[in-house]
Amino acid sequence: METPRHPLPPFTMETALQKVQAAEDAWNTKDPEKVSLAYTIDTEWRNRTDFINGRDEVKQFLSRKWEKELDYKLKKELWGFRENRMAVRFEYEWRNKAGQWFRSYGNELWEFDENGYMQKRFASINDMEIEEKDLKL
């Protein structure tokens, strides 16, 4: 059994905001190993059109993501929560190897186990090309 990952559900406004901030901070490290530790061993994801199952697939997915999405910077915002579930909106900026900048917008639905690990993550994401002068994150 893994060590509890605080804060634990059921969430309050304060603990839900802490969980969202912890996720934002972890993803901004761009460290697939570190980020993957917030998820259950058998986590289920849908990320755009990718279906990802398990922590090992999460690490592989994130490694590919951050090889492609350079200078990645993310901001998350709590949209709502109930017991062990959250809805989060986010935006992030990145550039590709050709130098084109993008802002990606989306929503995530999260479900946590009793030890505070995310067991389900469903993300819908849209990308918009931007110019470097329009970066805001």
C-alpha positions in Angstrom: 0.0 0.0 0.0 1.3 3.4 -0.9 1.7 6.3 1.5 -1.3 8.6 1.5 -0.9 11.6 -0.8 -2.4 14.6 1.0 -4.8 16.2 0.9 -7.2 13.3 0.9 -10.8 13.1 -0.1 -13.5 14.1 0.7 -12.2 17.5 -0.3 -13.1 20.9 1.1 -12.6 24.1 -0.9 -9.2 24.6 0.8 -8.0 21.1 0.1 -9.3 21.0 -3.4 -7.4 24.2 -4.2 -4.3 22.6 -2.6 -4.7 19.5 -4.8 -5.0 21.6 -8.0 -2.0 23.7 -7.1 0.1 20.6 -6.4 -0.9 19.2 -9.8 0.1 22.5 -11.5 3.4 22.6 -9.7 4.2 19.0 -10.6 3.3 19.3 -14.3 5.4 22.4 -14.6 8.5 20.4 -13.6 8.1 18.5 -16.8 9.4 15.4 -14.9 7.4 12.4 -16.1 8.6 10.3 -13.1 7.6 12.9 -10.5 4.2 13.6 -12.2 3.4 9.9 -12.5 3.7 9.4 -8.8 0.4 11.4 -8.2 -1.6 8.7 -10.0 -2.6 5.2 -9.0 -0.7 2.2 -10.4 -3.7 1.4 -12.6 -4.8 4.9 -13.4 -7.1 5.5 -16.4 -6.6 8.5 -18.7 -8.2 9.9 -21.8 -6.0 12.7 -23.1 -7.4 14.1 -26.4 -7.7 10.8 -28.4 -5.1 8.9 -26.4 -6.3 6.2 -23.9 -3.6 5.6 -21.3 -3.7 2.9 -18.6 -1.4 2.6 -15.7 1.5 4.6 -14.3 4.1 3.2 -16.7 2.0 4.4 -19.7 1.6 7.8 -18.0 5.4 8.1 -17.8 5.8 7.1 -21.5 3.1 9.5 -22.6 4.5 12.5 -20.6 8.0 11.8 -21.9 6.7 12.0 -25.5 4.6 15.0 -24.7 7.4 17.1 -23.3 9.8 16.1 -26.1 7.3 17.7 -28.5 5.9 20.6 -26.3 9.0 22.7 -25.6 9.1 25.6 -23.1 5.9 24.2 -21.6 4.1 26.4 -19.0 0.8 25.4 -17.4 -1.9 27.1 -15.3 -4.7 25.1 -13.7 -7.9 26.4 -12.1 -10.4 24.6 -10.0 -13.9 24.6 -11.6 -15.8 22.5 -9.1 -15.5 19.5 -6.7 -17.5 17.0 -4.8 -16.2 14.3 -2.4 -13.4 12.6 -4.4 -14.0 14.3 -7.8 -12.9 17.5 -9.3 -13.4 19.5 -12.5 -10.4 21.6 -13.6 -9.9 24.1 -16.4 -6.4 24.8 -17.7 -4.3 26.5 -20.3 -0.8 26.0 -21.2 1.7 27.5 -23.7 4.4 25.7 -25.6 6.3 25.8 -28.8 7.2 23.1 -31.3 10.6 22.3 -32.7 9.9 24.6 -35.7 9.4 27.5 -33.3 5.6 27.9 -33.6 4.0 28.8 -30.3 0.7 27.4 -29.1 -1.8 28.0 -26.3 -3.7 24.9 -25.4 -7.0 25.1 -23.5 -9.0 22.4 -21.9 -11.0 20.8 -19.1 -10.2 17.8 -17.0 -12.3 15.5 -14.8 -10.4 13.9 -11.9 -11.3 11.1 -9.6 -9.2 10.2 -6.6 -8.9 7.1 -4.5 -9.1 7.1 -0.7 -5.3 7.6 -0.4 -5.3 10.8 -2.5 -4.0 9.3 -5.7 -5.7 10.2 -9.0 -7.3 7.1 -10.4 -9.1 8.7 -13.4 -8.2 11.7 -15.5 -10.2 12.6 -18.6 -9.0 15.6 -20.5 -10.4 17.5 -23.5 -7.9 19.9 -25.1 -7.8 22.4 -28.0 -4.7 24.0 -29.4 -4.5 27.5 -30.9 -1.4 28.9 -32.7 -0.2 32.1 -31.2 2.7 34.5 -31.8 5.5 34.7 -29.2 4.4 38.3 -28.5 1.1 37.0 -27.3 2.5 34.7 -24.6 0.8 35.4 -21.2 2.0 32.6 -18.9 
